[in-house]
C-alpha cells in the first residue's frame, strides 16, 4: 500500500475546471533526490517508496493506489496580459490525507502532455526541477509557507530547449493548487454556477469559518488577502524574489508556488530583477507588494458577482478589502522587521529606523543577509562594519532604541537569530550544484547545499562556503523559467 490515502475532492468541481490526463511513461526512471522526512510527514512508507517501484510512481510510469490523474484548468494575467492556461505539464494524482489530518495535493510536474499543453512537450528538464526542490525546501526551512518537493526523478530521456537537456519529473506537494487564475477562469466563462461551486469548495478546503460570514465570498477574499500580505512580507524580509508573480502563480492557500526564475538577493537593491524575461522590472523585489495587491484586484473582479447583487455595492466591498492590504502588509513587515532588529517593544519610529538601515545598505550595496547576520552576532557587528561610512550613526540610533526598552543582550541575540538566517540559497552555490548534478551527474555539491539550507538559523554551525556572496566581479545573475 505504501501509505497512500488519496482522495479527489477537486475532481468533484464542474468539468470546466479539469480534464483527465494520464502521465506519459518515460524510458528509465531513476531517483535523483528523494525527501524521506517529507514522505514520513505525509504518512508514506519510505522503505517501500525509496525503490525502483517508487521511482516509477514518481516518474508517472505507475500510479499510486487510489490515484485518479487529472490536469487543472485556470487562466492568468501573465505580465499583465490575460490568457487561458491550465496545467500544460503538471498532473494531479490526488489529495493525500496526512497523519495529522491535513489534505495536500500530490502533483507530478513534467509528466507529459495534457489537454492544456498548447503545443508544449509537457516535459521538464532536470536543472529547473532541482532548482524548485532546492528553493522550496529552503523556503520551508526558513519558515515561509511554500509548496514542497517530495522527489525528483530523472527520466532517461532528453528534453529539447535551447539545447538537449536531461529530463526529469518533480513530485510537488501543496495545500492545494487553487490559484487566483482558477477564479479568473470561471469568471471568463461567465458561468455563475461554476464560480459559486469554486467559492464553496475553496471555503470548505481553506477557510471553513467564512461559510458563516454574512457574505462568505467576501470573507474568503479577506482571508486570502491576509495570507498574501503575510507571505509577501516574509519574502521581502529574506530578500526572496519570485520572479514571475503572474496571477496563475498566486496560490489561494498563501503558499509560495511555481519556482521558476526565482532567486535571493545578495547586495540589497530594491530594483533587483533576476528573470531573463522581465525586461521592464515588473516583478522586481520592491514591486512584489504592489503586484500582490494588483493580483488580488483581479481576484476581486472575478468574485464581484458573489460580493453583492448590486455591482456598485460589490465594487465598494472589493475596494475596501483591497485597501486593507497595504496596512496588513506593513503590519507583517514591521512586526518581523522588529524581530530582525531585536526589538521586543513597539515605537512609532521603528519603521524609520529600519528603512534608514535599508537605505544605507542600498547606498553601499551591502549584503542583505549578512548585514542582519552581523547585527545578530553575540558580540555585535564587527569593527569593519562599524567603520563603514554612515553605518556608525545608524548603529548609535539602534543602540539608543534598544536601551529604551532595556532589553537583555542574550535574549535579544536569540530573538534576532530566530529572525535572521545565517544561510540562504546563494545563487552562485545553487548554480554550481545544479550544473554538477544536471551536466555531470555529480550529486555531492547538491547534497551539501541541501544539508546547509536545512538549518538556516543555526548560527553556530554555518558552513563558510555557503554564507558568502559571489565574487564582486561575477557577471550579473540571470534566471530562466525552465519551459
C-alpha positions as CSV (number, residue, x, y, z in Angstrom):
1,X,0.0,0.0,0.0
2,X,3.0,2.4,0.7
3,X,0.8,4.6,2.9
4,X,-1.2,6.3,0.1
5,X,-4.5,7.7,1.2
6,X,-5.7,9.6,-1.9
7,X,-9.0,11.4,-2.2
8,X,-10.3,13.6,-5.1
9,X,-12.4,16.4,-3.9
10,X,-11.2,18.8,-6.6
11,X,-12.5,16.3,-9.2
12,X,-16.0,17.0,-7.8
13,X,-15.9,20.5,-9.2
14,X,-17.6,21.1,-12.6
15,X,-15.7,19.8,-15.6
16,X,-14.8,23.4,-16.6
17,X,-12.0,23.1,-14.0
18,X,-10.2,19.9,-15.0
19,X,-9.7,17.3,-17.6
20,X,-8.4,13.7,-17.3
21,X,-4.7,13.5,-18.0
22,X,-2.6,10.3,-17.6
23,X,1.1,10.6,-17.2
24,X,3.2,9.6,-20.2
25,X,5.7,6.8,-19.3
26,X,9.4,7.5,-19.5
27,X,12.3,5.3,-20.6
28,X,14.4,4.9,-17.4
29,X,13.1,6.5,-14.2
30,X,15.9,6.9,-11.5
31,X,15.8,8.8,-8.2
32,X,17.9,11.9,-8.2
33,X,16.6,13.2,-4.9
34,X,14.0,11.7,-2.5
35,X,12.8,13.5,0.6
36,X,12.2,10.9,3.2
37,X,11.3,13.3,6.0
38,X,8.5,14.8,3.9
39,X,7.4,11.3,3.0
40,X,7.1,10.4,6.6
41,X,5.1,13.6,7.3
42,X,2.7,12.6,4.5
43,X,2.2,9.1,6.1
44,X,4.1,7.3,3.3
45,X,6.2,4.2,3.7
46,X,9.8,5.3,2.9
47,X,11.1,1.8,2.7
48,X,8.5,0.9,0.0
49,X,8.9,4.1,-2.0
50,X,12.7,4.6,-1.9
51,X,12.9,1.8,-4.5
52,X,12.8,1.4,-8.3
53,X,9.0,0.8,-7.9
54,X,8.8,4.2,-6.0
55,X,10.8,5.9,-8.8
56,X,8.3,4.5,-11.3
57,X,5.5,6.2,-9.4
58,X,7.2,9.5,-9.1
59,X,8.0,9.4,-12.8
60,X,4.5,8.7,-13.8
61,X,5.2,5.2,-15.1
62,X,3.0,3.7,-12.5
63,X,0.1,5.2,-10.4
64,X,-0.1,5.0,-6.6
65,X,-3.0,3.2,-5.1
66,X,-6.2,5.3,-5.5
67,X,-4.8,7.8,-8.0
68,X,-7.2,9.5,-10.5
69,X,-4.9,11.7,-12.6
70,X,-6.2,15.0,-14.0
71,X,-4.9,18.4,-15.2
72,X,-6.3,21.5,-13.7
73,X,-7.7,24.4,-15.9
74,X,-7.1,28.0,-15.0
75,X,-6.4,31.4,-16.6
76,X,-3.9,34.0,-15.6
77,X,-2.6,37.5,-16.2
78,X,1.0,36.9,-17.4
79,X,3.0,40.1,-17.2
80,X,-0.3,41.9,-17.1
81,X,-2.0,40.2,-20.1
82,X,-4.9,37.9,-19.6
83,X,-4.7,34.4,-21.2
84,X,-6.2,31.0,-20.8
85,X,-3.8,28.4,-19.4
86,X,-4.1,25.2,-17.4
87,X,-1.6,22.5,-16.4
88,X,0.5,22.1,-19.5
89,X,3.0,19.8,-17.9
90,X,1.6,19.0,-14.4
91,X,-0.8,16.2,-13.4
92,X,-2.6,16.0,-10.1
93,X,-2.7,12.4,-8.8
94,X,-5.0,13.2,-5.9
95,X,-5.1,14.7,-2.4
96,X,-3.2,12.8,0.3
97,X,-4.7,12.7,3.8
98,X,-1.8,13.0,6.2
99,X,-1.5,11.5,9.7
100,X,-2.0,15.0,11.2
101,X,-5.3,15.4,9.4
102,X,-4.2,17.7,6.6
103,X,-5.2,17.4,2.9
104,X,-2.5,18.1,0.4
105,X,-2.2,17.8,-3.4
106,X,0.2,15.4,-4.9
107,X,1.2,16.6,-8.3
108,X,3.7,15.4,-10.9
109,X,5.5,18.2,-12.8
110,X,7.0,17.3,-16.2
111,X,4.9,14.1,-16.5
112,X,3.9,14.7,-20.2
113,X,1.3,16.4,-22.3
114,X,-2.1,17.3,-21.1
115,X,-5.1,18.9,-22.9
116,X,-3.7,22.3,-21.9
117,X,-0.1,21.8,-23.2
118,X,-0.6,24.3,-26.1
119,X,1.9,22.6,-28.4
120,X,4.4,22.2,-25.5
121,X,6.0,18.8,-24.8
122,X,4.7,18.5,-21.3
123,X,8.2,17.7,-20.0
124,X,10.7,19.3,-17.7
125,X,14.5,19.5,-17.6
126,X,16.4,18.2,-14.6
127,X,18.1,21.5,-13.7
128,X,14.9,23.5,-13.2
129,X,13.3,20.7,-11.2
130,X,16.2,20.5,-8.9
131,X,16.1,24.3,-8.6
132,X,12.5,24.1,-7.4
133,X,13.4,21.4,-4.9
134,X,16.3,23.4,-3.5
135,X,14.5,26.7,-3.2
136,X,11.2,25.2,-2.0
137,X,12.8,23.2,0.7
138,X,15.0,26.2,1.7
139,X,11.8,28.3,2.0
140,X,10.2,25.6,4.2
141,X,13.3,25.6,6.5
142,X,13.1,29.4,6.6
143,X,9.5,29.1,7.9
144,X,7.9,30.6,4.8
145,X,4.7,29.0,3.5
146,X,5.5,27.0,0.4
147,X,4.8,24.0,-1.7
148,X,7.3,21.3,-1.1
149,X,9.3,18.8,-3.2
150,X,8.9,15.1,-2.4
151,X,11.1,13.7,-5.2
152,X,13.0,14.5,-8.4
153,X,13.3,11.5,-10.8
154,X,15.4,11.5,-13.9
155,X,13.6,10.1,-17.0
156,X,16.4,8.8,-19.1
157,X,15.1,10.9,-21.9
158,X,16.3,14.3,-23.2
159,X,14.1,17.4,-23.5
160,X,14.8,20.0,-26.1
161,X,15.1,23.6,-25.0
162,X,17.8,25.8,-26.4
163,X,19.8,22.6,-26.3
164,X,19.1,19.0,-25.3
165,X,18.8,18.6,-21.6
166,X,18.3,15.6,-19.3
167,X,14.6,15.2,-18.5
168,X,13.1,14.9,-15.0
169,X,9.8,14.8,-13.1
170,X,9.2,16.6,-9.8
171,X,6.7,15.5,-7.3
172,X,5.2,18.6,-5.7
173,X,3.2,18.7,-2.5
174,X,0.9,21.7,-1.9
175,X,-2.0,22.7,0.4
176,X,-3.8,23.0,-2.9
177,X,-3.2,24.3,-6.4
178,X,-6.1,26.7,-6.4
179,X,-4.9,30.0,-7.8
180,X,-6.2,33.5,-8.5
181,X,-6.2,32.3,-12.1
182,X,-8.7,29.5,-11.2
183,X,-11.3,32.1,-10.3
184,X,-10.4,34.2,-13.4
185,X,-11.1,31.1,-15.5
186,X,-14.6,30.7,-14.0
187,X,-15.3,34.4,-14.5
188,X,-14.0,34.4,-18.1
189,X,-16.5,31.6,-18.9
190,X,-19.4,33.7,-17.4
191,X,-20.6,30.6,-15.5
192,X,-22.2,31.7,-12.2
193,X,-22.8,28.1,-11.1
194,X,-19.2,27.1,-11.7
195,X,-17.9,30.2,-9.9
196,X,-20.3,29.5,-7.0
197,X,-19.1,25.9,-6.8
198,X,-15.5,27.0,-6.8
199,X,-16.1,29.5,-4.0
200,X,-17.9,26.9,-1.9
201,X,-15.2,24.4,-2.5
202,X,-12.4,26.8,-1.6
203,X,-14.2,27.8,1.6
204,X,-14.6,24.2,2.6
205,X,-11.0,23.4,1.9
206,X,-9.2,26.5,3.1
207,X,-11.5,28.8,5.1
208,X,-14.4,26.9,6.6
209,X,-15.1,29.8,9.0
210,X,-16.0,32.0,6.1
211,X,-19.1,29.9,5.5
212,X,-20.8,31.5,8.5
213,X,-20.0,35.1,7.5
214,X,-22.7,37.4,6.2
215,X,-21.1,37.4,2.7
216,X,-19.0,34.2,2.6
217,X,-17.2,35.1,-0.7
218,X,-16.1,38.4,0.8
219,X,-14.9,36.7,4.0
220,X,-12.9,34.3,1.8
221,X,-11.4,37.1,-0.2
222,X,-10.4,38.9,3.1
223,X,-8.7,35.7,4.3
224,X,-6.8,35.3,1.1
225,X,-5.6,38.9,1.1
226,X,-4.4,38.5,4.7
227,X,-2.4,35.4,3.8
228,X,-0.8,37.1,0.8
229,X,0.1,40.1,2.9
230,X,1.9,37.9,5.4
231,X,3.6,35.8,2.7
232,X,5.0,38.8,0.7
233,X,6.3,40.4,3.9
234,X,8.2,37.2,4.6
235,X,9.6,37.2,1.1
236,X,10.8,40.7,1.5
237,X,12.5,40.1,4.8
238,X,14.7,37.3,3.5
239,X,15.4,39.0,0.1
240,X,13.5,36.5,-1.9
241,X,12.4,37.5,-5.5
242,X,9.8,35.2,-7.0
243,X,10.5,36.4,-10.5
244,X,7.1,35.7,-12.1
245,X,4.2,36.8,-10.0
246,X,1.5,36.2,-12.6
247,X,-2.0,35.6,-11.2
248,X,-1.7,31.9,-12.1
249,X,1.3,31.7,-9.7
250,X,-0.6,33.2,-6.7
251,X,-1.9,30.4,-4.6
252,X,-5.2,30.8,-2.7
253,X,-3.6,28.9,0.2
254,X,-1.0,31.6,0.8
255,X,1.8,29.3,-0.1
256,X,4.7,30.1,-2.4
257,X,4.4,28.1,-5.6
258,X,5.9,27.8,-9.1
259,X,9.6,28.3,-8.6
260,X,10.8,29.4,-12.0
261,X,13.1,32.3,-12.3
262,X,13.3,32.9,-8.6
263,X,16.4,33.9,-6.6
264,X,17.6,35.6,-3.4
265,X,19.3,39.0,-3.3
266,X,22.9,39.3,-2.3
267,X,23.6,43.1,-2.3
268,X,20.5,45.0,-1.2
269,X,18.8,46.8,-4.1
270,X,15.1,47.3,-4.3
271,X,15.2,47.3,-8.1
272,X,16.8,43.8,-8.3
273,X,15.4,41.6,-11.1
274,X,16.8,38.2,-11.9
275,X,14.3,36.9,-14.5
276,X,15.7,36.9,-18.1
277,X,12.2,37.7,-19.4
278,X,11.2,40.5,-17.0
279,X,12.6,43.3,-19.2
280,X,10.7,46.1,-17.5
281,X,11.2,45.0,-13.9
282,X,7.5,44.4,-13.3
283,X,8.4,41.7,-10.7
284,X,11.4,43.4,-9.2
285,X,11.9,43.0,-5.4
286,X,10.4,46.3,-4.5
287,X,7.3,45.7,-6.7
288,X,6.3,42.5,-5.1
289,X,3.9,44.0,-2.5
290,X,2.0,46.2,-5.1
291,X,1.9,43.4,-7.6
292,X,0.4,41.1,-4.9
293,X,-2.3,43.8,-4.4
294,X,-2.8,44.1,-8.2
295,X,-3.3,40.3,-8.4
296,X,-5.8,40.5,-5.6
297,X,-7.7,43.1,-7.5
298,X,-8.0,40.6,-10.4
299,X,-9.4,38.1,-7.9
300,X,-11.8,40.7,-6.6
301,X,-13.0,41.4,-10.1
302,X,-13.7,37.7,-10.7
303,X,-15.6,37.4,-7.4
304,X,-17.7,40.6,-7.8
305,X,-21.0,38.7,-8.5
306,X,-20.5,36.9,-5.2
307,X,-20.0,40.0,-3.2
308,X,-23.4,41.6,-3.8
309,X,-26.2,41.6,-6.4
310,X,-25.7,45.3,-6.9
311,X,-22.5,45.9,-8.8
312,X,-21.8,49.3,-7.2
313,X,-22.1,47.7,-3.7
314,X,-19.9,44.8,-4.8
315,X,-17.2,47.2,-6.0
316,X,-17.4,49.2,-2.8
317,X,-16.8,46.0,-0.8
318,X,-13.9,44.9,-3.1
319,X,-12.2,48.3,-2.9
320,X,-12.5,48.4,0.9
321,X,-11.0,44.9,1.2
322,X,-8.2,45.8,-1.2
323,X,-7.3,49.0,0.6
324,X,-6.6,46.9,3.8
325,X,-3.9,45.0,2.0
326,X,-1.2,47.7,2.3
327,X,-1.9,48.2,6.0
328,X,-1.8,44.4,6.6
329,X,1.5,44.1,4.6
330,X,3.1,46.9,6.6
331,X,2.0,45.3,9.8
332,X,3.5,42.0,9.0
333,X,6.6,43.5,7.6
334,X,7.3,45.8,10.6
335,X,6.4,43.1,13.1
336,X,9.0,40.8,11.6
337,X,11.5,43.6,11.0
338,X,11.4,44.4,14.7
339,X,12.4,40.8,15.3
340,X,15.3,41.1,12.8
341,X,16.4,44.2,14.8
342,X,16.0,42.5,18.2
343,X,13.1,44.8,19.3
344,X,10.7,43.4,21.8
345,X,8.5,46.5,22.1
346,X,6.9,48.9,19.6
347,X,7.7,52.6,19.0
348,X,6.4,54.9,16.3
349,X,9.8,55.5,14.7
350,X,10.7,51.8,14.3
351,X,9.8,51.8,10.6
352,X,12.0,54.8,10.0
353,X,14.9,53.1,11.9
354,X,14.6,50.0,9.7
355,X,14.2,52.0,6.5
356,X,17.3,54.0,7.4
357,X,19.3,50.8,7.6
358,X,18.0,49.6,4.3
359,X,18.8,53.0,2.7
360,X,22.4,52.6,3.9
361,X,22.6,49.1,2.6
362,X,21.3,50.2,-0.8
363,X,23.8,53.1,-1.0
364,X,26.7,50.8,-0.1
365,X,25.5,47.6,-1.8
366,X,25.8,45.8,1.5
367,X,24.8,42.1,1.5
368,X,21.2,41.8,2.7
369,X,21.5,38.5,4.6
370,X,25.0,39.1,6.1
371,X,24.3,42.6,7.3
372,X,21.4,41.3,9.5
373,X,23.5,38.3,10.4
374,X,26.3,40.6,11.6
375,X,23.8,42.6,13.7
376,X,22.7,39.3,15.3
377,X,26.2,38.3,16.4
378,X,26.5,37.9,20.2
379,X,29.4,40.5,20.3
380,X,27.7,42.9,18.0
381,X,28.8,43.9,14.5
382,X,32.5,43.6,13.6
383,X,34.7,46.6,13.7
384,X,35.0,46.7,9.9
385,X,31.2,47.2,9.6
386,X,31.2,49.9,12.4
387,X,33.8,51.7,10.4
388,X,31.7,51.9,7.2
389,X,30.6,55.5,6.4
390,X,27.1,56.1,7.6
391,X,26.7,52.8,9.5
392,X,28.1,54.1,12.8
393,X,25.5,56.8,13.0
394,X,22.7,54.4,12.3
395,X,24.2,51.9,14.8
396,X,24.1,54.6,17.5
397,X,20.4,55.2,16.9
398,X,19.7,51.5,17.0
399,X,21.6,51.1,20.3
400,X,19.7,54.1,21.8
401,X,16.4,52.4,20.7
402,X,17.5,49.1,22.3
403,X,18.4,50.9,25.5
404,X,14.9,52.5,25.8
405,X,13.4,49.0,26.1
406,X,16.2,47.8,28.5
407,X,16.5,44.5,26.5
408,X,18.6,41.7,27.8
409,X,21.5,41.1,25.4
410,X,21.3,37.3,25.4
411,X,17.5,37.4,24.8
412,X,18.0,40.0,22.1
413,X,20.6,37.9,20.3
414,X,18.4,34.8,20.5
415,X,15.4,36.8,19.1
416,X,17.5,38.2,16.2
417,X,19.0,34.8,15.3
418,X,15.5,33.3,15.1
419,X,14.6,36.0,12.5
420,X,17.8,36.4,10.6
421,X,19.0,33.4,8.7
422,X,22.7,32.6,8.7
423,X,22.5,30.9,5.3
424,X,20.2,31.3,2.2
425,X,20.3,29.6,-1.2
426,X,23.2,31.8,-2.6
427,X,22.7,32.0,-6.4
428,X,26.3,31.0,-7.3
429,X,26.1,28.0,-5.0
430,X,22.7,26.9,-6.4
431,X,24.0,27.2,-9.9
432,X,27.2,25.3,-9.1
433,X,25.2,22.5,-7.5
434,X,22.7,22.3,-10.4
435,X,25.4,22.3,-13.0
436,X,27.3,19.5,-11.2
437,X,24.1,17.4,-10.9
438,X,22.5,18.0,-14.3
439,X,25.6,18.2,-16.5
440,X,28.0,15.9,-14.8
441,X,25.9,13.6,-12.7
442,X,27.7,14.7,-9.5
443,X,25.2,15.0,-6.6
444,X,27.7,15.8,-3.9
445,X,27.5,19.6,-4.2
446,X,23.7,19.4,-4.2
447,X,23.7,17.2,-1.1
448,X,26.0,19.6,0.7
449,X,23.9,22.6,-0.3
450,X,20.6,20.9,0.9
451,X,22.2,20.0,4.2
452,X,23.3,23.6,4.8
453,X,19.9,25.0,3.9
454,X,18.0,22.6,6.1
455,X,19.1,24.6,9.3
456,X,19.3,28.2,8.2
457,X,19.0,29.6,11.7
458,X,21.8,27.5,13.2
459,X,24.3,30.4,13.5
460,X,26.8,28.4,15.4
461,X,27.4,26.0,12.6
462,X,27.3,27.9,9.3
463,X,29.4,26.4,6.6
464,X,31.5,29.4,5.4
465,X,31.3,28.3,1.8
466,X,27.5,28.8,1.8
467,X,27.4,32.0,3.7
468,X,29.4,34.3,1.4
469,X,28.0,36.1,-1.7
470,X,29.5,35.6,-5.1
471,X,32.7,37.4,-6.0
472,X,32.1,41.1,-6.7
473,X,33.4,40.6,-10.2
474,X,30.9,37.9,-11.2
475,X,28.6,38.6,-14.1
476,X,25.0,39.8,-13.3
477,X,22.9,36.8,-12.3
478,X,20.0,35.8,-14.6
479,X,17.4,33.1,-14.1
480,X,15.2,31.3,-16.6
481,X,11.7,29.8,-16.3
482,X,12.7,26.3,-17.5
483,X,9.9,25.9,-20.1
